[in-house]
Amino acid sequence: MQGAAGYVIDLERGPNDPPQPVRLVEHKVVVTPFRDRIRVCGTLDLGGPQGIQQHRVAAVREAARAELPELAWDHEFEVWRGDRPSTSDGAPVIGRPNALDNLVVATGHGMWGLVLAPITADWVLRDIINGGNPYDPLFSPDRFQLPFPRSIRGRLTR
């Protein structure tokens, strides 16, 4: 798991907003409608300088504006940079690690965290905690297998 910082541009709602999230695959930008705003998210900084890098914001803005010019680009009201827990393979980590049967992990959604949170929560509660389908190797926490020394493992499972 590595913390990555993504950039967000919040716009006022407008009459031509998309009704559902839109992923601009080639630009690595996501546009998500909320009740009170349109959120344009993209790019990730791994490590490096803290704070908002204006050239990154400009790249997100230009990519989204080229594809969705009808958004309220003249009405930006917030630009910010936020952490996004990301995995090295791009898939989230969801499930119980073999070494700790009293732990359920649900993280690593990257820039899709807010969009995928409801369905992840439903899956974790219904299938993992309440005994439905508790294992999917694609999302398994054990795919990154950290070998804990026995002394640490014993303390974590108490």
Contacts in CASP RR format, 6 or more apart in sequence:
PFRMAT RR
TARGET T0000
AUTHOR 0000-0000-0000
METHOD contacts of the structure
MODEL  1
MQGAAGYVIDLERGPNDPPQPVRLVEHKVVVTPFRDRIRVCGTLDLGGPQ
GIQQHRVAAVREAARAELPELAWDHEFEVWRGDRPSTSDGAPVIGRPNAL
DNLVVATGHGMWGLVLAPITADWVLRDIINGGNPYDPLFSPDRFQLPFPR
SIRGRLTR
1 85 0 8 1.000
1 86 0 8 1.000
1 87 0 8 1.000
1 93 0 8 1.000
1 107 0 8 1.000
1 108 0 8 1.000
2 46 0 8 1.000
2 85 0 8 1.000
2 86 0 8 1.000
2 87 0 8 1.000
2 88 0 8 1.000
3 46 0 8 1.000
3 47 0 8 1.000
3 83 0 8 1.000
3 84 0 8 1.000
3 85 0 8 1.000
3 86 0 8 1.000
4 44 0 8 1.000
4 45 0 8 1.000
4 46 0 8 1.000
4 47 0 8 1.000
4 83 0 8 1.000
4 84 0 8 1.000
4 85 0 8 1.000
4 86 0 8 1.000
4 110 0 8 1.000
5 44 0 8 1.000
5 45 0 8 1.000
5 47 0 8 1.000
5 51 0 8 1.000
5 81 0 8 1.000
5 82 0 8 1.000
5 83 0 8 1.000
5 84 0 8 1.000
6 41 0 8 1.000
6 42 0 8 1.000
6 43 0 8 1.000
6 44 0 8 1.000
6 45 0 8 1.000
6 81 0 8 1.000
6 82 0 8 1.000
6 83 0 8 1.000
6 84 0 8 1.000
6 111 0 8 1.000
7 41 0 8 1.000
7 42 0 8 1.000
7 43 0 8 1.000
7 52 0 8 1.000
7 53 0 8 1.000
7 56 0 8 1.000
7 57 0 8 1.000
7 60 0 8 1.000
7 79 0 8 1.000
7 80 0 8 1.000
7 81 0 8 1.000
7 82 0 8 1.000
8 39 0 8 1.000
8 40 0 8 1.000
8 41 0 8 1.000
8 42 0 8 1.000
8 78 0 8 1.000
8 79 0 8 1.000
8 80 0 8 1.000
8 81 0 8 1.000
8 82 0 8 1.000
9 39 0 8 1.000
9 40 0 8 1.000
9 41 0 8 1.000
9 57 0 8 1.000
9 60 0 8 1.000
9 61 0 8 1.000
9 64 0 8 1.000
9 76 0 8 1.000
9 78 0 8 1.000
9 79 0 8 1.000
10 37 0 8 1.000
10 38 0 8 1.000
10 39 0 8 1.000
10 40 0 8 1.000
10 76 0 8 1.000
10 77 0 8 1.000
10 78 0 8 1.000
10 79 0 8 1.000
10 80 0 8 1.000
11 37 0 8 1.000
11 38 0 8 1.000
11 39 0 8 1.000
11 40 0 8 1.000
11 71 0 8 1.000
11 72 0 8 1.000
11 73 0 8 1.000
11 75 0 8 1.000
11 76 0 8 1.000
11 77 0 8 1.000
12 37 0 8 1.000
12 38 0 8 1.000
12 72 0 8 1.000
12 75 0 8 1.000
12 77 0 8 1.000
13 33 0 8 1.000
13 36 0 8 1.000
13 37 0 8 1.000
13 38 0 8 1.000
13 72 0 8 1.000
14 38 0 8 1.000
14 71 0 8 1.000
14 72 0 8 1.000
16 70 0 8 1.000
16 71 0 8 1.000
17 33 0 8 1.000
17 38 0 8 1.000
17 71 0 8 1.000
18 31 0 8 1.000
18 33 0 8 1.000
18 68 0 8 1.000
19 33 0 8 1.000
20 33 0 8 1.000
21 30 0 8 1.000
21 31 0 8 1.000
21 32 0 8 1.000
21 33 0 8 1.000
21 115 0 8 1.000
22 30 0 8 1.000
22 31 0 8 1.000
22 32 0 8 1.000
22 68 0 8 1.000
23 29 0 8 1.000
23 30 0 8 1.000
24 30 0 8 1.000
24 31 0 8 1.000
24 63 0 8 1.000
24 64 0 8 1.000
24 67 0 8 1.000
24 68 0 8 1.000
27 63 0 8 1.000
27 64 0 8 1.000
27 67 0 8 1.000
28 42 0 8 1.000
28 43 0 8 1.000
29 40 0 8 1.000
29 41 0 8 1.000
29 42 0 8 1.000
29 43 0 8 1.000
29 60 0 8 1.000
29 63 0 8 1.000
29 64 0 8 1.000
29 67 0 8 1.000
30 40 0 8 1.000
30 41 0 8 1.000
30 42 0 8 1.000
30 111 0 8 1.000
30 112 0 8 1.000
30 115 0 8 1.000
31 38 0 8 1.000
31 39 0 8 1.000
31 40 0 8 1.000
31 41 0 8 1.000
31 64 0 8 1.000
31 68 0 8 1.000
31 71 0 8 1.000
32 38 0 8 1.000
32 39 0 8 1.000
32 41 0 8 1.000
32 114 0 8 1.000
32 115 0 8 1.000
33 39 0 8 1.000
37 77 0 8 1.000
38 71 0 8 1.000
38 72 0 8 1.000
40 60 0 8 1.000
40 61 0 8 1.000
40 64 0 8 1.000
40 71 0 8 1.000
41 60 0 8 1.000
41 111 0 8 1.000
42 60 0 8 1.000
42 111 0 8 1.000
43 56 0 8 1.000
43 59 0 8 1.000
43 60 0 8 1.000
44 84 0 8 1.000
44 86 0 8 1.000
44 110 0 8 1.000
44 111 0 8 1.000
45 53 0 8 1.000
45 56 0 8 1.000
45 81 0 8 1.000
51 81 0 8 1.000
52 79 0 8 1.000
52 80 0 8 1.000
52 81 0 8 1.000
53 81 0 8 1.000
57 79 0 8 1.000
61 73 0 8 1.000
64 71 0 8 1.000
65 71 0 8 1.000
65 73 0 8 1.000
84 108 0 8 1.000
84 109 0 8 1.000
84 110 0 8 1.000
84 111 0 8 1.000
84 113 0 8 1.000
85 107 0 8 1.000
85 108 0 8 1.000
85 109 0 8 1.000
85 110 0 8 1.000
86 108 0 8 1.000
86 110 0 8 1.000
87 93 0 8 1.000
87 108 0 8 1.000
87 144 0 8 1.000
88 144 0 8 1.000
89 143 0 8 1.000
90 108 0 8 1.000
90 110 0 8 1.000
91 138 0 8 1.000
91 139 0 8 1.000
92 106 0 8 1.000
92 107 0 8 1.000
92 108 0 8 1.000
92 109 0 8 1.000
92 110 0 8 1.000
92 116 0 8 1.000
92 120 0 8 1.000
92 139 0 8 1.000
93 105 0 8 1.000
93 106 0 8 1.000
93 107 0 8 1.000
93 108 0 8 1.000
93 139 0 8 1.000
93 140 0 8 1.000
93 141 0 8 1.000
93 144 0 8 1.000
94 105 0 8 1.000
94 106 0 8 1.000
94 120 0 8 1.000
94 123 0 8 1.000
94 124 0 8 1.000
94 128 0 8 1.000
94 136 0 8 1.000
94 139 0 8 1.000
94 141 0 8 1.000
95 104 0 8 1.000
95 105 0 8 1.000
95 106 0 8 1.000
95 124 0 8 1.000
95 128 0 8 1.000
95 134 0 8 1.000
95 135 0 8 1.000
95 136 0 8 1.000
95 139 0 8 1.000
95 140 0 8 1.000
95 141 0 8 1.000
96 103 0 8 1.000
96 104 0 8 1.000
96 105 0 8 1.000
96 128 0 8 1.000
96 134 0 8 1.000
96 135 0 8 1.000
96 141 0 8 1.000
97 103 0 8 1.000
97 105 0 8 1.000
97 141 0 8 1.000
97 142 0 8 1.000
98 142 0 8 1.000
99 148 0 8 1.000
99 153 0 8 1.000
99 156 0 8 1.000
99 157 0 8 1.000
100 156 0 8 1.000
100 157 0 8 1.000
101 157 0 8 1.000
102 157 0 8 1.000
104 124 0 8 1.000
104 128 0 8 1.000
104 129 0 8 1.000
105 141 0 8 1.000
106 120 0 8 1.000
106 121 0 8 1.000
106 124 0 8 1.000
109 116 0 8 1.000
109 117 0 8 1.000
109 120 0 8 1.000
126 132 0 8 1.000
127 133 0 8 1.000
127 134 0 8 1.000
128 134 0 8 1.000
137 143 0 8 1.000
148 156 0 8 1.000
END
